[in-house]
């Protein structure tokens, strides 16, 4: 009997080309599809909620797949983990409605970007944070982030070489917090995101926090449309997909 399964995955994106299959390189999607093909006996297509880029991590990526298998969800999860590299773990599997689609049914996604703002970064953190050594004004970065909330044209924050029907997106929440151990964490929730959008926002906010750009810069860029002077794109290692809501 063919059923639709919903899976929740965690992965360390270091060394992978991202979620989506491409002509060259190992992708998370490709490895999960290969593992399922070994279990199901034929090629399958897995749909992810978010197409995380090369080097980006996930705490809770949601994916859907149609399988003709008698395995129960718990057994399927164990079989998947036995066929996946240690950097990719399936944390949950359940049977979904036949028409469920992880990408098209998602109502919102939440990303976190993590910065270690210190003279040095612990070696065991270096693959999972952006190390920014110069002092940052967190209050200024918090104030600068407030205009992001709402529906705006985020063309200024879109990665190059991307074709989309519209660059208008709705952000539901955005803000910074400092963890107990001093880590700076930017959390943003939206109905959808453009390629590199979160990383370009964070890069701009860091330039604001370091005093190289005014607090009004985010609001200006939201009004300007596509521009060439957006701050550097923050590196992928600090970005995590942490939650998908349906």
TORTI-664127 format. One record per residue (C-alpha): residue in one letter; residue number from 0; x, y, z. Coordinates in Angstrom, 2 decimals, padded with zeros to 5 digits, m for minus. Example, Ala and Ser with C-alpha at 12.3 -4.5 7.8 and 13.67 -1.06 7.14 Angstrom:
TORTI-664127
  resn  resi        x        y        z
     A     0   012.30  m004.50   007.80
     S     1   013.67  m001.06   007.14
END
This chain:
TORTI-664127
  resn  resi        x        y        z
     X     0   000.00   000.00   000.00
     X     1   001.38   003.38  m001.00
     X     2   001.36   005.95   001.79
     X     3   002.70   009.45   002.37
     X     4   005.24   009.74   005.17
     X     5   006.29   012.91   006.96
     X     6   009.84   012.95   008.31
     X     7   011.73   015.36   010.56
     X     8   015.48   015.49   010.03
     X     9   018.50   017.03   011.67
     X    10   021.72   017.49   009.76
     X    11   025.15   019.05   009.90
     X    12   025.41   020.79   006.55
     X    13   029.20   021.05   006.64
     X    14   030.66   019.57   003.47
     X    15   027.33   019.14   001.69
     X    16   026.05   021.18  m001.25
     X    17   022.79   021.86   000.57
     X    18   019.42   020.15   000.75
     X    19   018.60   020.04  m002.97
     X    20   020.04   017.54  m005.44
     X    21   022.38   019.11  m007.99
     X    22   024.54   017.85  m010.83
     X    23   027.67   017.73  m008.70
     X    24   028.30   017.12  m005.02
     X    25   026.50   015.33  m002.20
     X    26   023.15   016.78  m001.10
     X    27   021.03   015.93   001.92
     X    28   018.05   015.19  m000.34
     X    29   020.14   012.87  m002.51
     X    30   021.44   010.89   000.46
     X    31   017.96   010.51   001.96
     X    32   016.54   009.41  m001.41
     X    33   019.34   006.87  m001.83
     X    34   018.68   005.48   001.66
     X    35   014.95   005.20   000.95
     X    36   015.60   003.54  m002.42
     X    37   017.56   000.82  m000.64
     X    38   014.69   000.32   001.79
     X    39   011.82   000.59  m000.72
     X    40   013.52  m001.18  m003.61
     X    41   013.00   001.60  m006.15
     X    42   013.81   005.25  m006.79
     X    43   011.81   007.77  m004.76
     X    44   011.54   011.57  m004.59
     X    45   011.74   013.37  m001.26
     X    46   010.37   016.90  m000.85
     X    47   011.86   019.18   001.81
     X    48   010.19   022.15   003.47
     X    49   013.22   024.37   002.91
     X    50   016.03   024.25   000.36
     X    51   018.91   024.98   002.71
     X    52   022.12   026.07   000.97
     X    53   025.58   024.55   001.07
     X    54   026.97   024.52   004.60
     X    55   023.63   025.39   006.26
     X    56   022.40   023.16   009.09
     X    57   018.97   021.97   010.22
     X    58   017.56   021.18   013.64
     X    59   014.12   020.30   012.27
     X    60   013.85   020.02   008.50
     X    61   010.52   018.51   007.46
     X    62   010.30   016.25   004.40
     X    63   007.59   014.20   002.71
     X    64   007.78   011.08   000.56
     X    65   005.40   008.56  m001.01
     X    66   006.43   004.95  m000.32
     X    67   005.01   001.54  m001.13
     X    68   006.12  m000.18   002.07
     X    69   004.64  m002.22   004.90
     X    70   007.12  m000.80   007.42
     X    71   005.63   001.09   010.34
     X    72   006.97   004.63   010.98
     X    73   009.24   003.63   013.88
     X    74   010.87   000.82   011.89
     X    75   011.24   003.09   008.87
     X    76   013.02   005.70   010.99
     X    77   015.47   003.11   012.33
     X    78   016.10   001.74   008.83
     X    79   016.75   005.22   007.48
     X    80   019.25   006.09   010.19
     X    81   021.04   002.80   009.58
     X    82   021.49   003.80   005.92
     X    83   022.43   007.47   006.42
     X    84   025.78   009.02   007.40
     X    85   026.11   010.15   011.03
     X    86   025.78   013.82   009.99
     X    87   022.13   013.19   009.03
     X    88   019.57   011.85   011.51
     X    89   015.86   011.24   011.11
     X    90   014.28   012.15   014.44
     X    91   010.63   011.41   013.65
     X    92   008.49   009.66   011.03
     X    93   004.71   009.47   010.83
     X    94   002.04   008.68   008.27
     X    95   000.53   011.85   006.79
     X    96  m002.50   012.58   004.66
     X    97  m002.01   011.36   001.09
     X    98  m001.91   014.90  m000.28
     X    99   000.58   016.25   002.29
     X   100   003.55   018.07   000.74
     X   101   006.34   019.27   003.01
     X   102   007.14   022.37   000.96
     X   103   003.78   023.56  m000.33
     X   104   001.84   022.92   002.89
     X   105   004.31   024.74   005.17
     X   106   002.80   027.86   006.75
     X   107   006.03   029.29   008.15
     X   108   009.69   028.50   008.67
     X   109   012.00   029.71   011.42
     X   110   015.75   030.15   011.03
     X   111   018.40   030.98   013.61
     X   112   021.72   032.61   012.86
     X   113   024.42   032.24   015.52
     X   114   027.36   034.59   016.07
     X   115   030.24   034.22   018.51
     X   116   031.19   037.82   019.22
     X   117   034.51   037.42   020.99
     X   118   038.24   037.73   020.46
     X   119   038.46   034.00   019.75
     X   120   036.02   031.19   019.06
     X   121   036.19   027.77   020.73
     X   122   037.44   025.23   018.17
     X   123   034.43   022.96   018.69
     X   124   032.10   025.84   017.71
     X   125   033.89   027.01   014.58
     X   126   031.71   025.01   012.14
     X   127   028.45   026.26   013.66
     X   128   028.89   030.00   014.30
     X   129   030.12   033.11   012.53
     X   130   033.12   034.41   014.46
     X   131   032.93   038.21   014.62
     X   132   035.82   039.59   016.65
     X   133   035.01   043.32   016.64
     X   134   032.54   044.60   019.28
     X   135   028.89   044.70   018.20
     X   136   026.11   046.96   019.51
     X   137   023.32   044.44   020.06
     X   138   020.78   047.13   020.94
     X   139   021.39   048.88   017.62
     X   140   021.08   045.57   015.77
     X   141   017.79   044.86   017.56
     X   142   016.35   048.24   016.65
     X   143   017.54   047.91   013.06
     X   144   015.82   044.52   012.69
     X   145   012.34   045.77   013.60
     X   146   011.40   047.03   010.07
     X   147   011.82   043.49   008.73
     X   148   008.50   042.38   010.23
     X   149   005.60   042.56   007.79
     X   150   005.22   042.15   004.04
     X   151   008.01   043.75   002.04
     X   152   009.94   043.48  m001.19
     X   153   013.19   041.78  m000.13
     X   154   014.87   042.12  m003.54
     X   155   017.86   043.86  m001.95
     X   156   018.51   040.74   000.15
     X   157   018.21   038.16  m002.60
     X   158   021.22   036.12  m003.66
     X   159   022.54   036.64  m007.18
     X   160   021.49   034.34  m010.00
     X   161   018.06   033.52  m008.59
     X   162   014.85   033.53  m010.61
     X   163   011.60   033.82  m008.67
     X   164   008.10   034.94  m009.55
     X   165   008.16   037.66  m006.87
     X   166   010.64   038.92  m004.29
     X   167   007.85   039.97  m001.90
     X   168   007.87   037.96   001.32
     X   169   006.10   038.20   004.70
     X   170   008.21   038.08   007.87
     X   171   006.25   037.25   011.01
     X   172   008.95   037.87   013.64
     X   173   012.59   038.87   013.76
     X   174   014.94   039.70   016.62
     X   175   018.15   039.10   018.52
     X   176   018.88   037.50   021.84
     X   177   022.02   036.74   023.82
     X   178   022.28   033.21   025.21
     X   179   023.54   032.42   028.70
     X   180   027.02   031.72   027.34
     X   181   027.16   034.95   025.33
     X   182   026.20   033.61   021.91
     X   183   024.32   036.13   019.75
     X   184   021.31   034.50   018.10
     X   185   019.17   036.11   015.40
     X   186   015.80   034.37   014.96
     X   187   013.53   035.09   012.02
     X   188   010.18   033.52   011.14
     X   189   008.53   033.99   007.78
     X   190   006.09   032.46   005.35
     X   191   008.94   032.03   002.86
     X   192   012.48   033.19   002.17
     X   193   014.56   034.11  m000.85
     X   194   017.91   032.45  m001.52
     X   195   020.56   033.91   000.83
     X   196   017.95   036.29   002.28
     X   197   018.62   035.52   005.95
     X   198   022.39   035.56   005.51
     X   199   022.33   038.91   003.70
     X   200   020.08   040.38   006.40
     X   201   022.48   039.19   009.10
     X   202   025.49   040.56   007.21
     X   203   023.81   043.96   007.04
     X   204   022.85   043.87   010.73
     X   205   026.43   043.05   011.72
     X   206   027.68   046.06   009.77
     X   207   025.11   048.16   011.64
     X   208   026.24   046.69   014.95
     X   209   029.88   047.47   014.16
     X   210   029.04   051.09   013.29
     X   211   029.77   050.85   009.56
     X   212   026.15   051.43   008.57
     X   213   023.33   053.45   010.20
     X   214   020.43   051.85   012.05
     X   215   018.12   053.00   009.25
     X   216   019.90   050.83   006.68
     X   217   017.48   047.88   006.77
     X   218   014.49   050.17   006.26
     X   219   016.31   051.94   003.40
     X   220   017.13   048.67   001.65
     X   221   013.54   047.45   001.93
     X   222   012.47   050.57   000.06
     X   223   015.25   050.56  m002.54
     X   224   014.61   047.36  m004.48
     X   225   017.59   045.50  m005.99
     X   226   020.86   047.23  m005.06
     X   227   024.55   046.52  m005.34
     X   228   025.74   047.82  m001.96
     X   229   024.24   045.26   000.43
     X   230   026.69   044.17   003.13
     X   231   028.59   040.92   002.75
     X   232   026.57   037.73   002.95
     X   233   027.08   036.08   006.34
     X   234   028.78   032.66   006.04
     X   235   026.50   029.61   005.91
     X   236   028.00   027.87   008.96
     X   237   026.00   029.98   011.42
     X   238   022.57   029.35   009.88
     X   239   020.13   026.72   011.15
     X   240   016.61   025.79   010.04
     X   241   015.03   025.25   013.45
     X   242   011.27   024.94   012.93
     X   243   008.59   024.43   010.27
     X   244   004.94   025.08   011.06
     X   245   001.95   023.54   009.25
END
